[in-house]
Amino acid sequence: MISDRQLFLRHLAQTSDHPMMLEIERAAGIYLFDIQGNKYIDLISGINVSNVGHLHQKVVLAIEEQLKHYMHLMVYGEFIQSPQVSYARLLTEHLPEKLSSVYFTNSGTEATEGAMKLAKRVTGRTEFISFFKSYHGHTQGALSVMGDEYWKQAYRPLLPDTRLLPFNDFKAIELITEDTAAVIIEPIQAEAGVILPQAGYLSKIRGRCDDMGVLLIFDEIQTGMGRTGTLFFFEQQGVVPDILLLAKSFGGGLPLGAFISSHQNMTALTHDPVLGHLTTFGGNALCCASGKAAMEVLLKYDLMAEIKGKQEIFNHWLKHKRIKQFRVAGLLMALEFYDERFNKEVIKKCIENGLIVDWFLFAPECMRIAPPLTITQEEINIACKILLRSIETVSNQG
């Protein structure tokens, strides 16, 4: 009999020579269980997706309730669908007034694409400014503003009229001009290994965009929905974007993204041409029901208020001579080692020891730590002990 492992390699398109190849049978809370019954702590939340844990009861109940009514009805934006309306209302109640209109997508990269189209229509310009080591998705528009040539070079030509600036370089902000349609930026550079903005940096960009009539797009696909201790990281900076991008945990475990702007901006998609942006499945009823339930869990149980304390537990534990730096933004963390090889070996050993961790696209020497926000203090203690034991084992192996 052909095993699922063999079928996986034969029939599923591969994107890596070395997939993890874990065969997971079920998941619950912060745990994954494979077909051999091994238990793993998921310390990366499926790459920042399962913020309220796997199969949270309230999320599952919301999906089951919606299943009684309908799944797909019509392409986006034609029928009034209660799950879409309810989620958009809840979301915008927790956003500034200028972010009052939601366009639901299937993913983060689609949210990027929609935002770029919107910026062109609103401004009548074509130049996009992004940042070295920024990540906004892998479709061709999003790839055009990605900040790393390694991932782009095989797919050129990409969009013209794009410019990369160094992150946290105040002087380079002057390169934002009246030719620029939009600046797209991660307020925290996640895939670069959790690089935070310097004090005043985002507000300086905001001011320059205002002066030049440029739209400011914040990509909070990884940092949104409570990950850094507030619902959105921009709240901590006091800087409001013109367009906000959300995805990953936004769907509560199901595929959902969004780009969010003002009603005035969004009307640009209604004419010349009509149907200026289209998606068949964006805002799927089950996904919206799931995402709304997950957001309600964040708010009802005040999970964000616990993040600072949980962050401090990680800070307390994660000290070792092989650790070069530990960068933290709430429960989005990068553990930097002195070289990539050592990091990859520690990751492998962690998985063997029942702890799922990973690396960053633009910082392979850094370990990604981003557990479900529901992780308890005791579970953090256990995870950190496993991690330190794994580091020590690899260290002793030379």
C-alpha positions as CSV (number, residue, x, y, z in Angstrom):
1,M,0.0,0.0,0.0
2,I,1.3,3.5,-0.9
3,S,1.6,5.6,2.2
4,D,0.3,9.1,2.6
5,R,3.9,10.2,2.9
6,Q,4.7,8.8,-0.6
7,L,1.4,10.3,-2.0
8,F,2.3,13.7,-0.5
9,L,5.6,13.8,-2.3
10,R,4.1,12.4,-5.5
11,H,0.9,14.4,-5.9
12,L,1.3,17.6,-3.9
13,A,3.4,20.3,-5.6
14,Q,6.5,20.8,-3.5
15,T,8.1,24.1,-2.7
16,S,11.1,22.8,-0.7
17,D,13.6,20.0,-0.9
18,H,13.2,19.4,2.8
19,P,9.5,19.7,4.0
20,M,9.0,19.0,7.6
21,M,6.9,15.9,6.7
22,L,5.1,15.7,10.0
23,E,1.8,13.8,9.5
24,I,-0.6,15.6,11.9
25,E,-3.8,13.8,12.8
26,R,-5.4,16.4,15.1
27,A,-4.8,19.7,16.9
28,A,-6.1,21.3,20.0
29,G,-5.2,24.5,21.8
30,I,-1.4,24.9,21.5
31,Y,-0.8,21.2,20.7
32,L,-0.5,19.1,17.5
33,F,-0.7,15.3,17.5
34,D,0.8,13.1,14.8
35,I,-0.4,9.7,13.5
36,Q,2.1,7.9,15.9
37,G,0.5,9.7,18.9
38,N,3.4,12.1,19.4
39,K,2.5,15.4,20.9
40,Y,4.0,18.7,19.8
41,I,3.8,22.2,21.3
42,D,3.0,24.6,18.3
43,L,5.2,27.5,19.1
44,I,4.6,29.3,15.8
45,S,0.8,29.1,15.5
46,G,0.9,27.8,12.0
47,I,3.0,30.9,11.1
48,N,0.9,33.5,13.1
49,V,-2.5,32.0,12.2
50,S,-3.8,30.3,15.3
51,N,-3.8,33.2,17.6
52,V,-6.6,31.8,19.8
53,G,-5.2,28.3,19.5
54,H,-6.3,25.3,17.4
55,L,-10.0,24.4,17.3
56,H,-11.1,27.0,19.9
57,Q,-14.6,25.9,21.0
58,K,-16.2,29.2,20.2
59,V,-14.7,29.4,16.8
60,V,-15.8,25.8,16.0
61,L,-19.3,26.6,17.2
62,A,-19.5,29.7,15.0
63,I,-18.4,27.6,12.0
64,E,-20.9,24.9,12.8
65,E,-23.7,27.4,13.2
66,Q,-23.0,29.1,9.9
67,L,-22.9,25.6,8.2
68,K,-26.6,25.3,9.0
69,H,-27.3,28.3,6.7
70,Y,-25.0,28.5,3.7
71,M,-21.4,28.3,2.5
72,H,-20.9,30.0,-0.8
73,L,-23.6,32.1,-2.4
74,M,-22.2,34.6,-4.9
75,V,-19.0,36.4,-5.9
76,Y,-17.9,39.1,-3.5
77,G,-19.9,42.2,-3.0
78,E,-23.2,41.3,-4.7
79,F,-25.3,39.7,-1.9
80,I,-25.7,40.9,1.6
81,Q,-24.2,38.2,3.7
82,S,-24.6,38.4,7.4
83,P,-21.2,36.9,8.4
84,Q,-19.4,39.5,6.2
85,V,-21.5,42.4,7.5
86,S,-21.2,41.4,11.2
87,Y,-17.4,40.9,11.0
88,A,-16.8,44.1,9.1
89,R,-18.9,46.0,11.7
90,L,-17.0,44.5,14.7
91,L,-13.7,45.2,13.1
92,T,-14.4,48.8,12.2
93,E,-15.7,49.5,15.6
94,H,-12.1,48.9,16.8
95,L,-10.4,50.9,14.1
96,P,-10.0,54.7,13.4
97,E,-12.8,56.4,11.4
98,K,-10.6,56.6,8.3
99,L,-10.5,52.8,8.2
100,S,-14.2,52.1,7.9
101,S,-14.5,50.1,4.7
102,V,-13.4,46.5,4.5
103,Y,-12.7,44.5,1.3
104,F,-12.4,40.8,2.2
105,T,-9.9,38.7,0.4
106,N,-8.7,35.1,0.6
107,S,-5.2,35.8,1.8
108,G,-2.6,38.3,2.7
109,T,-0.9,38.5,-0.7
110,E,-4.4,39.2,-2.2
111,A,-4.9,42.0,0.3
112,T,-1.6,43.4,-0.9
113,E,-2.6,43.2,-4.5
114,G,-6.0,44.9,-3.8
115,A,-4.3,47.7,-1.8
116,M,-1.9,48.4,-4.6
117,K,-4.7,48.6,-7.2
118,L,-6.6,50.9,-4.9
119,A,-3.6,53.2,-4.4
120,K,-3.1,53.5,-8.2
121,R,-6.8,54.5,-8.6
122,V,-6.9,57.0,-5.7
123,T,-3.7,58.8,-6.5
124,G,-3.4,58.3,-10.3
125,R,0.2,57.5,-9.8
126,T,2.2,54.3,-10.3
127,E,5.3,54.3,-8.1
128,F,5.4,52.1,-5.0
129,I,8.0,52.4,-2.2
130,S,8.7,49.5,0.0
131,F,11.6,48.4,2.2
132,F,14.6,46.1,2.1
133,K,13.7,42.8,3.9
134,S,10.0,43.5,3.7
135,Y,7.5,40.7,3.0
136,H,4.1,41.3,1.5
137,G,3.3,38.0,-0.3
138,H,4.4,36.0,-3.4
139,T,2.0,36.9,-6.2
140,Q,3.6,39.1,-8.8
141,G,2.4,42.5,-7.6
142,A,3.3,41.7,-4.0
143,L,6.6,40.1,-5.1
144,S,7.4,43.4,-6.9
145,V,7.5,45.2,-3.5
146,M,9.2,42.4,-1.6
147,G,12.5,43.5,-0.2
148,D,14.8,40.6,-1.1
149,E,16.2,39.9,-4.5
150,Y,16.7,36.2,-3.8
151,W,13.0,35.5,-3.9
152,K,12.4,37.8,-6.9
153,Q,15.1,37.2,-9.4
154,A,13.6,34.0,-10.9
155,Y,10.4,35.8,-11.8
156,R,11.5,39.1,-13.4
157,P,10.3,41.2,-15.1
158,L,8.0,42.3,-12.3
159,L,6.2,45.6,-11.9
160,P,8.2,48.6,-12.9
161,D,8.2,51.8,-10.9
162,T,9.1,50.3,-7.5
163,R,11.8,51.5,-5.1
164,L,13.3,49.9,-2.0
165,L,14.4,52.0,1.0
166,P,16.4,50.9,4.0
167,F,14.1,50.3,7.0
168,N,14.7,52.8,9.9
169,D,16.7,55.2,7.7
170,F,15.2,58.6,8.4
171,K,17.2,60.3,5.6
172,A,15.8,58.0,2.9
173,I,12.3,59.1,3.7
174,E,13.0,62.1,1.5
175,L,12.8,59.8,-1.5
176,I,9.0,59.6,-1.1
177,T,7.9,62.2,-3.6
178,E,4.8,63.5,-5.5
179,D,5.4,60.6,-8.0
180,T,4.7,58.0,-5.4
181,A,1.3,56.3,-5.2
182,A,1.9,54.6,-1.9
183,V,4.4,53.5,0.7
184,I,3.8,49.9,1.8
185,I,5.5,49.0,5.0
186,E,5.4,46.4,7.8
187,P,5.4,48.5,11.0
188,I,7.4,45.6,12.4
189,Q,9.6,43.8,9.9
190,A,8.6,40.2,10.7
191,E,10.5,38.1,8.2
192,A,13.6,40.1,8.8
193,G,13.7,38.7,12.3
194,V,11.3,41.0,14.2
195,I,12.9,44.4,13.5
196,L,11.0,47.2,15.3
197,P,10.8,50.8,14.1
198,Q,12.9,53.3,15.8
199,A,11.1,56.0,17.9
200,G,9.4,58.5,15.6
201,Y,10.2,56.6,12.4
202,L,6.7,55.7,11.4
203,S,5.3,59.2,12.3
204,K,8.0,60.7,10.1
205,I,6.9,58.5,7.2
206,R,3.3,59.5,7.9
207,G,4.2,63.2,7.7
208,R,6.1,62.8,4.5
209,C,3.2,60.9,2.9
210,D,0.8,63.6,3.9
211,D,3.0,66.3,2.5
212,M,3.4,64.5,-0.8
213,G,-0.2,63.3,-1.2
214,V,1.0,59.7,-0.9
215,L,-1.1,56.8,0.6
216,L,0.5,54.9,3.5
217,I,-0.2,51.2,3.6
218,F,0.5,49.3,6.8
219,D,1.0,45.5,6.4
220,E,-0.2,44.1,9.7
221,I,-0.7,40.6,8.3
222,Q,1.6,39.1,10.9
223,T,1.4,41.7,13.7
224,G,-2.4,42.3,13.7
225,M,-5.2,40.7,15.7
226,G,-3.5,41.0,19.1
227,R,-0.1,39.5,18.4
228,T,2.0,42.4,19.8
229,G,-0.2,43.2,22.8
230,T,-2.7,45.6,21.1
231,L,-5.2,44.7,18.5
232,F,-3.0,46.4,15.9
233,F,0.6,47.4,16.3
234,F,0.0,50.9,14.8
235,E,-2.1,51.7,18.0
236,Q,1.2,51.6,20.0
237,Q,2.8,54.0,17.5
238,G,0.0,56.6,17.3
239,V,0.2,56.5,13.5
240,V,-2.8,55.6,11.4
241,P,-2.4,54.3,7.8
242,D,-4.6,55.1,4.8
243,I,-4.9,51.4,4.0
244,L,-4.5,48.5,6.5
245,L,-3.7,44.9,5.5
246,L,-4.8,41.9,7.5
247,A,-4.7,38.1,7.1
248,K,-3.2,35.0,8.8
249,S,-4.9,35.0,12.2
250,F,-7.7,37.3,10.8
251,G,-9.7,34.2,9.8
252,G,-9.5,32.4,13.1
253,G,-7.8,29.5,11.3
254,L,-9.6,29.7,8.0
255,P,-8.3,31.5,4.9
256,L,-9.3,35.2,5.1
257,G,-7.6,38.5,4.5
258,A,-8.6,42.1,4.0
259,F,-7.5,45.5,2.9
260,I,-9.3,48.3,4.7
261,S,-9.5,52.0,3.9
262,S,-12.0,54.9,3.9
263,H,-15.3,54.8,2.1
264,Q,-14.1,57.6,-0.1
265,N,-11.1,55.7,-1.2
266,M,-12.9,52.5,-1.8
267,T,-15.4,54.1,-4.1
268,A,-12.6,54.2,-6.7
269,L,-13.2,50.5,-7.3
270,T,-16.8,51.0,-8.3
271,H,-16.4,52.7,-11.6
272,D,-14.1,53.1,-14.7
273,P,-14.1,50.1,-14.7
274,V,-17.1,48.9,-12.7
275,L,-16.1,45.9,-10.6
276,G,-12.6,47.4,-10.2
277,H,-11.5,44.5,-8.0
278,L,-13.1,41.0,-7.9
279,T,-12.8,37.8,-5.9
280,T,-15.0,34.8,-6.0
281,F,-14.4,33.4,-2.5
282,G,-13.1,36.5,-0.6
283,G,-15.3,37.0,2.5
284,N,-16.5,33.4,2.4
285,A,-19.3,33.0,5.0
286,L,-17.5,30.3,7.0
287,C,-14.3,32.2,7.1
288,C,-16.0,35.4,8.3
289,A,-17.9,33.5,11.0
290,S,-14.6,31.9,12.1
291,G,-12.7,35.2,12.1
292,K,-15.3,37.1,13.9
293,A,-15.5,34.4,16.6
294,A,-11.8,34.5,17.1
295,M,-11.8,38.3,17.4
296,E,-14.5,38.0,20.0
297,V,-12.4,35.6,21.9
298,L,-9.5,38.0,21.9
299,L,-11.7,40.8,23.2
300,K,-13.9,38.9,25.7
301,Y,-11.1,37.0,27.4
302,D,-8.7,40.0,27.2
303,L,-5.9,37.9,25.9
304,M,-3.9,40.9,24.9
305,A,-3.7,42.1,28.5
306,E,-1.8,38.9,29.3
307,I,0.8,39.2,26.5
308,K,3.3,41.5,28.3
309,G,3.5,39.1,31.3
310,K,3.9,36.1,29.0
311,Q,6.6,37.9,27.0
312,E,8.5,38.4,30.2
313,I,8.5,34.7,31.0
314,F,10.2,34.1,27.6
315,N,12.7,36.9,28.4
316,H,13.5,35.3,31.7
317,W,14.2,31.8,30.3
318,L,15.8,32.4,26.9
319,K,19.4,33.2,27.9
320,H,22.2,31.1,26.6
321,K,25.8,31.7,25.4
322,R,24.8,30.6,21.9
323,I,22.0,33.2,21.6
324,K,23.3,36.4,20.0
325,Q,20.1,38.5,20.5
326,F,16.5,38.0,21.5
327,R,14.1,40.5,19.8
328,V,10.5,40.7,21.1
329,A,7.3,42.4,20.1
330,G,4.6,40.9,22.4
331,L,4.4,37.2,21.4
332,L,6.2,37.8,18.1
333,M,9.8,36.8,18.8
334,A,13.1,36.2,17.0
335,L,15.9,34.2,18.7
336,E,19.0,35.1,16.8
337,F,22.0,32.7,16.8
338,Y,25.4,33.3,15.4
339,D,24.9,31.4,12.2
340,E,22.1,29.8,10.1
341,R,23.5,26.2,10.3
342,F,23.3,26.2,14.1
343,N,19.7,27.6,14.0
344,K,18.5,24.9,11.6
345,E,20.1,22.2,13.7
346,V,18.4,23.5,16.9
347,I,15.0,23.7,15.0
348,K,15.4,20.1,14.0
349,K,16.3,19.1,17.5
350,C,13.3,21.0,18.9
351,I,10.9,19.2,16.6
352,E,12.4,15.9,17.7
353,N,11.8,16.9,21.3
354,G,8.1,17.9,20.6
355,L,8.4,21.6,20.0
356,I,7.5,23.2,16.6
357,V,9.6,26.2,15.8
358,D,10.8,27.7,12.5
359,W,13.1,30.3,10.8
360,F,12.5,33.6,9.0
361,L,12.7,34.1,5.3
362,F,15.1,37.0,5.4
363,A,16.8,35.9,8.7
364,P,17.6,32.2,8.5
365,E,19.9,32.6,11.5
366,C,16.9,33.5,13.6
367,M,14.4,31.2,15.2
368,R,10.7,32.2,14.9
369,I,8.7,32.0,18.1
370,A,5.0,33.1,17.9
371,P,2.8,30.8,20.0
372,P,-1.0,31.0,20.3
373,L,-1.9,33.9,22.5
374,T,-3.8,31.4,24.7
375,I,-0.6,29.7,25.8
376,T,-0.4,29.5,29.6
377,Q,2.5,30.5,31.8
378,E,3.2,26.8,32.7
379,E,3.1,25.9,29.0
380,I,5.7,28.6,28.3
381,N,7.9,27.2,31.0
382,I,7.7,23.8,29.5
383,A,8.4,25.1,26.0
384,C,11.4,27.1,27.1
385,K,12.9,24.1,28.9
386,I,12.6,22.0,25.7
387,L,14.1,24.8,23.7
388,L,17.1,25.3,26.0
389,R,17.7,21.6,26.2
390,S,17.7,21.5,22.4
391,I,20.2,24.3,22.2
392,E,22.5,22.6,24.7
393,T,22.3,19.3,22.8
394,V,23.3,20.9,19.5
395,S,26.0,22.9,21.3
396,N,27.5,19.7,22.8
397,Q,27.5,18.1,19.4
398,G,29.9,20.8,18.1
